[in-house]
Amino acid sequence: MIHIELTREEPWPDHDWDAIAKRAAAAAIERTTHGELLITTAAVEISVRLTTDDEVRQLNQQYRQKDKPTNVLSFPMVQPDLLDTVSQNSDDGELLLGDIVLAYGVCVAEAAERGIAVEDHATHLLVHGTLHLLGYDHLVDDEAEAMEEIERDALAALGIGDPYLIRED
């Protein structure tokens, strides 16, 4: 069972972010080889933090040595090759999959640039972040296409269009 532990900082507006994050994570997980995490008796927890560009910039600097905000950061807590074993053999019935952090200003700017709702873009970033928690890496050439395809499928299931489709205005 997926559990989302979500914190929202200003300026993120009040919204049902918990439900959005849970749907996004479930849609992503369901389309991977780790789909059993959705039905395991262990509580699979993902921590989501909706925060400011400044906080994300600090985290990006601290953990990736990049002194700028980015749309999403993911911090996996379990090595991907151990996910199946950990979920089946969890001592306390909990599996902390990891943390996902979204930057408000970057997310809003990207959504405006694409002409989509902030909630839809945040959903995409949550799907993307969840895949990173599962070990997917778009910076590895042979994994980028597979990761994007999972994102497209997950978002389509949630009623959200292809985020990689180039708009002609």
Secondary structure as UniProt FT lines:
FT   STRAND          2..8
FT   TURN            10..11
FT   HELIX           17..30
FT   TURN            33..34
FT   HELIX           35..38
FT   STRAND          43..51
FT   HELIX           53..64
FT   STRAND          72..76
FT   HELIX           80..82
FT   HELIX           83..88
FT   STRAND          94..103
FT   HELIX           104..114
FT   HELIX           118..133
FT   TURN            134..135
FT   TURN            138..139
FT   HELIX           141..157
FT   TURN            158..159
FT   TURN            163..164
//
